[in-house]
Amino acid sequence: MLNVFLTEIMKLKNTKIHWLVLLGAIPANLITLSTFLPKVLPEGTPIGIDLQDMFYRQGMAVTILAPFMFALMTGYIISREYQERTINQLFSYPIPRFRILAAKLATVFLLIVITSAISCVSVTVTGLISSFTQQSDFAIFWSGIRMNILACLLSFGTVPVAAALSMVGKSVIPSAVLGVFATVVTLIGEMGHSMDSVLFPWLMPYWPVRELAQGLAQTGPNPYVWPGTVILATTFVVSLIFCIVYYERADIRSGS
């Protein structure tokens, strides 16, 4: 399994996928860095750096872009053999197709982790520095790190849907269209700040991000977290089963 996974990683060596990772991570860093611009209250008192607000803005940026970026990454990795007409050779290898699919999904997950990690570099560095000077900031720092970890894990829940579309369409286009649609809905949902927005699977990563928001009309524990988790888990399991069955039963001439 490890060799198959490393093979998938090597396939990305001469591709532009790293630019896609940076495209998903840089905006979040730019938004958090903008908080360092001088700010003052109406009476002229300088406003210090609000670490919680920095993490919130960073989380908003990455979760809005995530549906499109991660769907595009998934579509590229899954459909590459179809587009390059090498799927026949891939299916003829003496390797269970389940392992090949698992390696591809593991590669997508690695890209999601890298994107999420890079997206919070600036706010993490700020948080580390602040934790040495202000004791109270460490709790906020840990909340921000926890938010990024949860958002990263929850983002993977919809990956099999993009994978399924890429298999059926044998192209990156269906997953890209899905990503655009999901990103638009996610943007609208996050701008509304409503608690029930997490019922949309692609908006579930917004749940830990929203926990860091300040001054919202609706505060307190989100009652829609468990229903949203069930919907996301169902989406993941059903689409993953479809991917496994479709990949196992795909004709050897598929894509030829």
N, C-alpha and C positions, 0 to 999 in steps of 0.2 A: 504493500500500500504506500509506503514511504517513497519508494522508487517512482511510482506512478505520479505521486504528488510533486516530487522534485522535477519530473519530466514536464509537468504542466507549468511549473515555475520557469523552467528553461525556455519554454515556448514563448514566454513573454519578454525574453531578453532583448530582442531586436524590434520590439513593437513600441507604440506610442502610449502604452497604457499608463506609464508613469506620469505623463502629462495630464491624464484624466484624474489620477489621484491628486495631483497638485491643484488642478482646477477645482476639485471639491474641497480642498483644505485651505487654500490661500484666502478666500473671502472671509472665512471665520476669523483668521488671524488679523486681517486688516480691520475688521469691525472691532475686535477687542483692543487693538492698538490705538484706535481712534479715541478710546476713553482716556488716553494720556494727554489729550489736548486740554489746554488751560480752561477751567470752568470756574465761575464764581456765582454766588447767590446774588439776588437783587440788591442786597445791602453791601455787596463788594467782598464778602467773605469767600476765600478760595474753597472749592469743593475737592475733597480728597478722592482717591481711587476707591471705587466700590467694587470689590472683588466678586461679590455675588452677582451684581449686575453684569460684570464682564463675562462670567460663566454663562449667564442667561443669554446674553447676546450671541456668544459663541455657539451655544447649543441651538439657538434659533436658526442661525445661519447654516449650520451643518445639517440639521434635520430638514430644512426646506430644500436644500440641494440634493440630499441623500437619495430620494426616490428615483430621480433621473440618473444621477451618477452611478448608483449601484445597479440599476436595471441595465444601463448601458454596458457596464463592466461584465455583468452576467451574460448579456446577449452576445458580447464579443467572444467570451471564453467558450460558451456553449456552441455557438454557430460557426466558429472559425473553420472547423473541419468541413462543414457543409459548403461554405462559401469557397474554400480552397480545393474542393473536390477530393479530399483525402479521408473522408469518413469511411470509405470502403476498407482502406488499409487499417484504420483505427479499429474497426469492428472485427477484422481478421486476426488481430493479435491474440495470443493465448492468455489473455487477461480477462477476468470476469468484467462484464460491462458495468456492473454495479460499482466496482472499484474505480473504473474510469470516471464515472459520474460523480462519485464521492470525492475523488481527487480534484475535479473541476470545481465543485461546490466549496471544497476546502480552500482552493485558490481564491475564489471570490471572497470568502470570509477573511482570508489574510489581507486582501486588498481593502476590505471594509475596516479592518482593525488599523491598518497603516494610515488610511485616510482619516479615521477618527483621532488617532494619536497625533498626527501632524496638525490637525485642525485646532488643537488646544495647546500648542507649544507656547505661544505668547502669554496666554492667561495662566498656564501652569508655572512658567518661570516667574511671573509676577506674584503668583500665590506662594511659591516657595520663598521668595525674598520677603514677602509680607509676613510669613509665618515666623520669621526670625526676629521681626521687630514688633509685631503685635500678636499676643497670645490668642486673642479671640478669633483671629483670621484663620487659624488652622482648621477649625470646625467647618468654616465656609469652604476652605480649600478642599477638604475631604468630600464635602457635598458636591462640589463641582467635578471632582474626579469620578465619584460614584455616578453622577449624572452621565458623564461621557461613556463609562463602561456599560451602563444599562441601555443607553441609546444605541450604542454599537451592537449589543446583543439583539435588541429588539429589531434593529434594521435588517438583520439577517432573516427575520421571519417571513418576509415577502419575496426573498430571492428565488425560491422555487417557482413562483408564479412567472417571473421573467424568464427563468430557464425553460419552463414548459412552453411558453410562447415562442421562444427561440428554436426549440426542437421542432415544433409543429410547422412554423414558418420557414425553418432552415435559413434564417437570416437574423441580423441584429435589429432590423427595422421594427418588427412587432414589439420587442422589449423596449425599444427607444420610445415608441408611441405610448406604451404603457407608462414609462417613466415620466414623460411630459404630462400626461393626464394626472398621474399621482402627485406630481410636484405642484401642479396648479391647485388641486384640491387641498394639498397640504398647506400651501401658502395661504389660501383662504381660511382654512381651519385655524392656523396659528395666529393669523391676524385677528380672528374673532375671539381667541383666548377662552373659548367655552370648554367646560369639562368633558362634555359628551363627544368632543371631536376625536377622542382616542378610540371610539368605536370603529373608525375607519382604519383598517390594518396599517396603512402607510403612515398614519398619524400617531400610532402607539408610541414611537420613540419620543414624541413630544411630551409624554406624561412626565418623565423625570426632569425635563427641561422646564416645564411649567411650574414645577415645585419650587424653582428658584426665582420665580417672578415676584415682583413687589408691586403692591398697589392695585392688584386686580379686583374687580367687583366680586368675583367668586373666589373664596379662599377656603382653606381647610383640605382634608383628605378628599381625593377624587372618588366618588361612588361608582364611577364607570370603569375603574381600573380592571376589576375582575372580569366584567363582561367583555371589555376590550381585549384582555389577555386571552380569553377563551376564543374570541373571534380570530385573533392573530394566530393562536396555536392551531385552530382548525384550518385556517388558510394554509399554514405551513405544512401540516400533515397531509392534507388532501392533495395539494399541488406537488408535494414531494413524492407521494405514492404514484401520482400520475406520471411524474418524470421517470421514476424507476421502471414502471411497467412499460412506458413508451420506449425507453432506451433498450430495455431487455428484448422487446418484441420488434424493434425496428429491423426492417429488411436489410440484408447485407448490401443491397444495391441502393440503399437510401442515399440520396444526394448525388447519385451518379448521372 
